[in-house]
Amino acid sequence: MLKSAKTSRLLASPYLAWAFIFILVPLGMILYYGLTDDAGAFTLQNITYIAKPAYFKSLLLALELGVISTVICFLLAYPLGMILAGMKLGRHEFILTLFILPMWMNFLLRTLTWMTLLERKGVLNDILGLLHLPPVYIINTPAAIVIGMVYNFLPFMILPIYNSLSKIDDNVINAARDLGADPLQTFLRVTLPLSVPGIISGITMVFIPALTTFAISAMLGGSKVLLIGNVIEQEFTVAYDWHLGSGMSIILMLFILINMVISSVSDRKEAG
Amino acid sequence: MKKTFEKIYLTLIFIFMYAPIAALIVLSFNASKSRAKWGGFTLEWYANLLSDSEVLDALINTLVIAFIATIFATLIGTVTCIAMMGLKRRSRAIIMGITNIPMINADIVTGISLMLLFRIMNVSTGFLTVVLAHITFNIPFVMLSVMPRMKELNPSVYEAALDLGATPYTAFTKTVLPDLLPAIISGALMAFTMSLDDFIITYFTKGSGFDTLSTLIYNEVKRGIQPEIYALSAIIFTVVLLLLLFINRVPHKLSIPHK
């Protein structure tokens, strides 16, 4: 459409300048601070700090809670996606909207809700009391953080899974049935493999924010449960140690890279 | 049997999603400050909220920032997508690769990296830095929405318009723009929602003394939840619900965030 490459380059240049200043340079700064000490000399110390027990514990806990939340989200979302995809057209769009509507409510308000519910004298214990059941104390524990993560990120798992399931051609399922596969076999050998791309993007969309969150853990985990996100946040806002904070950020980026590689490999497998 | 089971399952998840919100709405009308007791019906918290200048300022900040960031991101994103068509395959791949970075990267890393940039450049943090940050993470949403549509465009239509004597400007606004418009609008809507909802990146780029709704709520929560916040939640939920019902009635599909 644009005949001259010159015009194209001219039109693309504002964004290129923008992306350079606001995407590439800032990332370069994280790398610079993460790999230098106060004097500006190269060091790996900010990265190897992760081996210290307190830091390593926060990374392990973040990984653990991230994996648990992702698995729970998947187990809840997959049947839901199947039910929605199996519904008649027209109706399921509205129901799908209902299930992802909380996503449009403010993220902090969604988390705050669970603070109110789970508190020692919160709504949940009120209800349990009315039913003459013993109270549960889950606020400020890892369990509360997992609940917060699942509640916040569940729509991000529902959407891609629903999308990939609803794209499966009914004829493929019917063909499997005609060829003698029972419902379980049809599910395991047709439906499930065909929905892998949706599963993978759902996993990414839940796992990365869960792994790197600091707000959910700060609100539901109290000050006792620290995740790697909280550690990084505190390095920048409390300790003002840009070098160490950047070093920890580099470690987070490594996990994001690993996740990217895994998902692109399995994407390619799907395509091949 | 299967249908009943499906209905029960949908209902359970529905309760999980909405019971907490319902609890908030009930608490917003609770006259007792204690969350454990029902002290009668009141609109006091709503009245307090509307006279709370801190909250109103934060609300205005949130809307203004989302609005400005969306306009700039939509303009820059759309122009870049048009420009990409005239570029070589490789340059295109590189640009899209860079565009994907803020989408893939964790918000906390994006936020910190921008904070480092502003600190080192000695830009005082506040309204401006938050707007710059929001434009940055909004552009990818616009481009990822417009680019696929751009690729499907038939360039011959534009060329035909030129052959028939249209100026490039007229040819563009009469042939290309109408085709792109739905994708541009859905990208802009997505950018707007992402801006409204953002907490993490705003938190790191705002500096002290400046708040959007998200950062204000975070501060409040640390001080202890006041019932006014429940009133705020109830209002926001109602607005979102009405907006979505409205959008659902318009025969235009709101595309879904990819993050």
Interface residues (C-beta under 8 A of the other chain):
Chain A: M1 L2 K3 S4 A5 T7 S8 R9 L10 L11 A12 P14 Y15 L16 W18 A19 I21 F22 I23 L24 V25 P26 L27 M29 I30 Y33 L76 P79 L80 I83 E93 F94 I95 T97 L98 F99 I100 L101 P102 M103 W104 M105 N106 F107 L108 L109 R110 L112 T113 W114 M115 T116 L117 E119 K121 G122 V123 N125 D126 Y151 L154 F156 L159 N163 S201 M205 I208 P209 L211 T212 T213 F214 A215 A218 M219 G229 I232 E233 F236 W242 G245 S246 S249 L252 M253 I256 M260
Chain B: E6 Y9 L10 I13 F14 F16 M17 Y18 P20 I21 A23 L24 L27 S34 R35 A36 I76 G77 V79 T80 I82 A83 M84 M85 G86 L87 K88 I95 I98 T99 I101 P102 I104 N105 A106 D107 I108 V109 T110 I112 S113 L114 M115 L116 L117 I120 L132 A133 I135 T136 I139 L153 P155 Y158 E159 V176 T193 L196 D197 F199 I200 F204 L213 S214 I217 Y218 V221 K222 I225 I229 Y230 L232 S233 I236 F237 V240 L241 L243 L244 N248 I256 P257 H258 K259
